């Protein structure tokens, strides 16, 4: 009886529990595997924090947000974590784990690949609301986040129109503007600002002024947190940061661009401007039907890859097919918004 470990790493998102459920049910029901949940991402594998999962463990978790296993941004290969990879290998041997299913984004998959190079059987599942993982058309969590942002934009439309205001909506995305683009299109945003497109603040101002001159006394501006905009007393454009402190994978904490942008718009146009930061709201709550189904398909495909002995792979969505590709080919790169999607959005700009 083979023993399989499953973990969730990085930021949480809707669909994680649906994925865990699929891994457990497929593994037990079809292949008689024993499935162990590893708590708090890679940290749990360092500390040996595991628990056996059964059919009862995953009953009723399909619609739940978050992850029943907990998560963390632990990097076993970080400069301050010497000896952690060896602890992981030791715990894998002691637990007699045949394979590890790693559910996460680029950072989680980067760790998974390094462990694969050290002889660990790993299978990756792509997870991030940012939808920025290479080779997969969609990651689970993205559709839910887009729907949450779209609903917020719908609500902001009514209050913006009532008060003749410009409303700036700051969304997540770091270096990829998928959430801003998709939610902006779906919500009827008048300006969409994403990291992939250089910022032309004068064009932003003029777009809003043209709307007002044309009789529309309100505007909705959607901005991705990773957009670089001019900051007073700086010669160059730069990120707006909540904190310059870096996490275990070297990432700074973005956030605050919405407030800066709102201030710039009000000063330049004279129109009353407010901002809303949706923040972690985008990552919470129950997953959409699309994300539940995609999560389920990914979980089943991961177990099938284990059964076939296809390790060092990550299961991805290509068209309507779930296929395994090499983890090595997707790590350290971002899938960014291409001109096709942004050109669709621009049709509706003022």
N, C-alpha and C positions, 0 to 999 in steps of 0.2 A: 504493500500500500504506500504510494508515493505521497510525500508531504509537500504542500505548496504554501508559500508565504505571500501575503498581499499587503501592500502599504499605500498610504496616500501622503504625498509630500508637497511642500510649497503652500500656496494660498488655497483656501477651500473654495468650492464652487458647487452650484446645484448639479446633481448627477453623480456625485461620488458614491453615494450609498446605492444607487441603482447599479453602478459598475461592480461594487463589492458583492451585491446580491447575485449578479449574473455569474461572477467568478465562482462563488460558493456553490450555487445551485448546479451550474454546468459541471464543475469539478467533482462534486459528490455524486450527483445523479447519473452522469454518463460514464465517469472513469473511476469512481470509487476512490478519489483522492481524499486525503485529509487536508483541510484548509485552515491555515493559521493566520489570524489578523495580527499585524505588527503595528503597535501603537506609536503615534506621533512621528510618523515618517522614518527617516534613517536613524533618528535618535533612538527609536525603539529597537532597532536591530543592533545598535551599539550596546544598549543596556539590557538586551534580552527581554524586552517587554512584549510578550506575545500571548495570545489566547486562542484556543481552538474555536473556530466558527462552524456552526451547523445550520441546518434548515431553520431551526427556531431563531437563531441569532439574526438572520436576515429577513425574517418574516415582518412585513409591514413597513420596511424601510424605503421602499421604492419612491414614495413621494416626499421623503424627508430631505431637507437641505443639509449642508454641512457634511460631516463624515463621522460615522460611529467609531472609527478608529483614532480620530484625532489626527493632527498634522503638525508639521514644523518645517522651518527652513534650515534644518541642520545640514551642514556640509562636512561629511566625514573626511574629506580631502583638503579641508581648509588649513591654513598655516598654524592655527591654534588647536588643531585636532589630531596631533601626532599620535599614532597608535590606534586610532579609531578604525581604519580599514582592517587592521588585524583583529580587532575585537569583533567586527562584523563577520569575518571569515570563521572565527572561532565559534561564534554563536550559531552560524549556519551549520557548522559541523556537529555541534552538540545537539541542535534541534533536528538534525538529519533532514534539512530542507532540500528537496530536489530542485526547486526553482523559486524565483521571486517575481511576482507581478508588481511592477512599479508604476503607480498611477500618478502622473504629474506632468509638469511643464518642462521647459528646457533644462533648468537646473537639476531637477530630479532625474531626468534622463541622462544628463551628463555624468552623474554619480553612478547610475545603473550601468552605463557603458564602461566606466573605469573598473567596476566590479566584474563585469563580463570579461574584460581583458585579464583579470586576476583569476579567472576560472569559474566564476559564479554563473549559473544558468539564469538569465534574466529575460523578461518580456516586458516591454513598455506599453503603456496606454496613454495617449495624449490628452491632457487636461489643462485648460486655461480659459478664462472668460475673454482673454485678449485675442484669441483665435490666431496667434502668431507663430504656431509651430509649423515648420516646413513639412511639405509632402502630404499633409492632410487638408482636405478641402474645408473641413470644420472640426473644431474641438468641442467636446461637450462642455456646457456651462455658458458658451457664447450666446446661444439663442435665448436662453433665459435672461442673461444680462441685457441683451438688446431689447427684449420685451419690457423689462423693468424701466429702462431709460426711455423707451418710447411712451410708456404710460405717464412718466414724469413730464415729458415734453408736452403731451396732450393736456395735462393739468396746468402747466405753466402758460400755455397758450391763452387760456381763459383769463387768468389774472393779469397777464401782460397786456391783453387787449383792453381789459377793464380800466387799467391805470395808464395806458399809453406809455408803456415801459419797454425798454430793451431787457431781455432776460438772457443771461449767460449761464449755460449748463456745462459744468465741468464733469467729464467722465473719465474712467480708467482707460489704460491702453499703453502706458509707458512709451515704447518705441514703435508701436503699430496702431493705426487709427481705425481699426475695424469696427469697434463699438460706436465710435462717433459717426462714422460714415453710414453704417446700416441703420442705427437708431435715428440719425439725422434725416435720412431719406424717408424712413417709415413715419417719423413724427412731423415731417414738413418743416424742417429747420430752414432758416433763411441764409445762414452762414454756417459752414462746417470747417473747422480748423483741425488739421491732423499733422503728426510729425513728418509724414512723407512729403508734404508740400511746404516749400518756403513761405514764410509769413510775409504778406504785404499788407501792413496795417492801414495804409492809405486806401487800399482797395476795400478793406473791411469797413472803414468809415464811410466810404462813398456808397457802398452797397446799402448800408442802413439809411443813409441820407436819401438815396433814391427811393427807397420804400416809403419813407415819410413824405417826400415830395409827391409821390404817386397816390397818396391818400391812406396808406397803411401806417398807422401811428404806433405800431409795436413791431418788434423783431425778436426772433429766437436765434441765438448763437450757440452752437454746440462746439466745445473745444476739448480735445484730448489732453490729458494731464502732461503728456510728454512733448507738447508743442513748445518750441523755443520762440520767445517774443522779446522785443527790446525792453530793457529795464533801465530806468532812469539812472544816470551817472555811469552807465556801462557803454563801451564802444561796440561791443559785440552782442549778438543775441545769445540768450542762455536759458537753461532750464530754470523753472521756479521750483524750489525745494521746500519741503516741510523740515527736512533735516539732512545735513551733509554726511551724517554717520552712515556707514555702510553695513549691510547685513552680511550673513555668512558667505554669500556668493558675490559680494562686492557691489551690490546695488544701493544707490542712494534712495531716499524716500521722496518721491515726487508729490506735488500737490500745492495748490494755491494759485495756479495760473488763472483760474476763473475770476478771482478777486482782482488780480492785477489787470486782467483784460477789461473787466467791467469799469474799473477806474479810468483806464485809457479811453474807452469808448465814450464815457460820459464827458470827460474833459474835452475831447476833440469834437464831438457832435452836439453837445449841449442837451442830449436826451437823457432823461432819468433812466439809470441802469441798475439792475440788481443781478446778483449771481447766486447760483445754487450748486453745491458740491454734493453729488450723489454718493460718492465714496463707496463704503463697504455694503451699502444697500444693494449694489449691483451684484454682489457675490452671495447674497443670502436668499433664503426662502425656497419654496418648492420648485423643482425643475419643470420646464415646459414638456409637452408630449414629445417634441423633437429630441430634446436632450435625454429624456428617459429612454427613448428607443435607441438613440445613438450610443448611450452609455451601456445599455444592455448588449448591443451588438459588439461593442469593443470588448466587454468582459468575456463573452462567449468566444470571440476570436482569439483572445489571449490564451484561454485554456486549450483551444484547438492547436495553437502553436506549440504549447508545452507538450501536448500529446504527440505531435509530429516531430518533436525534438528540434524545433526552429528557434534557437536562442540568439540573443544579441539583436533581437528585432523589436520594432514597435509597430503595433497594428494601427493603420491609418485609413481614412475614408478617401477613396479615389472615385469620383463620380458617385455611383450608388453601391460600390463594392468596398468591403473591408479587406485590406491586404496587408501582409507584413513587409516592412522595409527595414534596412539596417539602421539601427539607432545612430551609428557613427555619422550617417549622412544628414541627420537633422539637427544635431547639437551645435550650439554656438552660432546659430543663424536665426534670423527673424523672417517670417513670411509677412510682407508688408502690403499695404493697399496699393493696387495697381491703377493705372489710368482709367481702365474700363469702369470701375465702380465710382471713382471720383468724378468722371465725366457725367455719369448719371446724376450724381448729386448736384453738379454745377448747373444743370438745366433749370433747377428750381431756385437758384440764387437770384437776388435782385440785380 
